[in-house]
């Protein structure tokens, strides 16, 4: 009888130990499940934030592309306009030609005829 009692106590101890371990495993399982759910939520929210950031970056990239295209167009226009300007060497050449030509010293035909008449009139007086 004492043997049965000790075997019963051992069996009860084993069952109690088994139940404690089972509860511990259930608790761990529940905690792991909660952590997995939390990780899933975090992944989803991170994905949404990344998608929003990517959308903003794409918009900024398109704006930068448009700005670059405008700058390229403007620079091409400036280059064509600059080519239309007179170069410094050409201006110097034109300036020398004008100095040689001196158009202000030329007279009209009427002015020459008038000057000749004045000279003739002054020589007749003398």
C-alpha positions as CSV (number, residue, x, y, z in Angstrom):
1,X,0.0,0.0,0.0
2,X,2.8,2.4,0.7
3,X,4.2,1.5,-2.7
4,X,0.9,2.3,-4.4
5,X,0.8,5.6,-2.5
6,X,4.3,6.5,-3.6
7,X,3.5,5.4,-7.2
8,X,0.3,7.5,-7.0
9,X,2.3,10.5,-5.7
10,X,4.9,10.0,-8.4
11,X,2.2,9.8,-11.0
12,X,0.5,12.9,-9.7
13,X,3.8,14.7,-9.6
14,X,4.5,13.7,-13.2
15,X,1.0,14.8,-14.3
16,X,1.4,18.1,-12.5
17,X,4.8,18.6,-14.1
18,X,3.4,17.6,-17.5
19,X,0.5,20.1,-17.1
20,X,2.9,22.9,-16.0
21,X,5.1,22.3,-19.1
22,X,2.1,22.1,-21.3
23,X,0.8,25.5,-20.0
24,X,4.3,27.0,-20.5
25,X,4.4,25.7,-24.1
26,X,0.9,27.1,-24.7
27,X,1.9,30.5,-23.3
28,X,5.1,30.5,-25.4
29,X,3.0,29.6,-28.5
30,X,0.5,32.4,-27.7
31,X,3.4,34.9,-27.3
32,X,5.0,33.8,-30.5
33,X,1.7,34.1,-32.3
34,X,1.3,37.6,-31.0
35,X,4.8,38.6,-32.0
36,X,4.3,37.2,-35.5
37,X,1.0,39.2,-35.8
38,X,2.8,42.3,-34.6
39,X,5.7,41.7,-37.0
40,X,3.1,41.3,-39.8
41,X,1.5,44.6,-38.9
42,X,4.9,46.3,-38.8
43,X,5.8,44.9,-42.2
44,X,2.5,46.1,-43.7
45,X,2.9,49.6,-42.3
46,X,6.5,49.7,-43.4
47,X,5.5,48.7,-46.9
48,X,2.9,51.4,-47.0
49,X,5.4,54.0,-45.9
50,X,7.8,52.8,-48.5
51,X,5.2,52.9,-51.2
52,X,4.3,56.5,-50.2
53,X,8.0,57.5,-50.2
54,X,8.5,55.9,-53.6
55,X,5.5,57.8,-55.0
56,X,7.0,61.1,-53.7
57,X,10.4,60.3,-55.1
58,X,8.9,59.4,-58.5
59,X,7.0,62.8,-58.5
60,X,10.2,64.6,-57.6
61,X,12.1,62.7,-60.2
62,X,9.6,63.7,-62.9
63,X,9.8,67.3,-61.8
64,X,13.6,67.2,-62.0
65,X,13.4,65.7,-65.5
66,X,11.0,68.5,-66.6
67,X,13.3,71.1,-65.1
68,X,16.3,69.6,-66.9
69,X,14.5,69.5,-70.2
70,X,13.6,73.2,-69.8
71,X,17.2,74.0,-69.0
72,X,18.4,72.1,-72.0
73,X,15.9,73.9,-74.2
74,X,16.9,77.3,-72.8
75,X,20.6,76.6,-73.2
76,X,20.0,75.6,-76.8
77,X,18.2,78.9,-77.4
78,X,20.9,80.8,-75.7
79,X,23.6,79.1,-77.9
80,X,21.7,80.0,-81.1
81,X,21.2,83.6,-79.9
82,X,24.8,83.9,-79.0
83,X,25.9,82.8,-82.4
84,X,23.8,85.7,-83.9
85,X,25.8,88.3,-82.0
86,X,28.7,90.1,-83.5
87,X,32.0,88.9,-82.3
88,X,34.6,91.3,-80.8
89,X,37.0,90.7,-83.7
90,X,34.3,91.4,-86.3
91,X,33.3,94.6,-84.4
92,X,37.0,95.7,-84.5
93,X,37.1,95.1,-88.2
94,X,33.9,97.1,-88.8
95,X,35.3,99.9,-86.6
96,X,38.6,100.1,-88.6
97,X,36.6,100.1,-91.9
98,X,34.5,103.0,-90.6
99,X,37.5,104.9,-89.5
100,X,39.1,104.4,-93.0
101,X,35.8,105.3,-94.7
102,X,34.8,108.2,-92.4
103,X,31.3,108.7,-93.8
104,X,30.9,112.0,-91.9
105,X,33.5,113.6,-94.1
106,X,31.7,112.9,-97.3
107,X,29.6,115.6,-98.8
108,X,26.6,115.6,-100.9
109,X,26.7,116.8,-104.5
110,X,24.7,119.9,-103.6
111,X,27.1,120.7,-100.8
112,X,30.1,120.5,-103.2
113,X,28.4,122.7,-105.8
114,X,27.5,125.2,-103.2
115,X,31.1,125.3,-101.9
116,X,32.4,125.7,-105.5
117,X,30.0,128.6,-106.1
118,X,31.1,130.2,-102.8
119,X,34.8,129.9,-103.7
120,X,34.1,131.3,-107.2
121,X,32.2,134.2,-105.7
122,X,34.9,134.9,-103.2
123,X,37.6,134.8,-105.9
124,X,35.7,137.2,-108.1
125,X,35.5,139.7,-105.2
126,X,39.2,139.6,-104.7
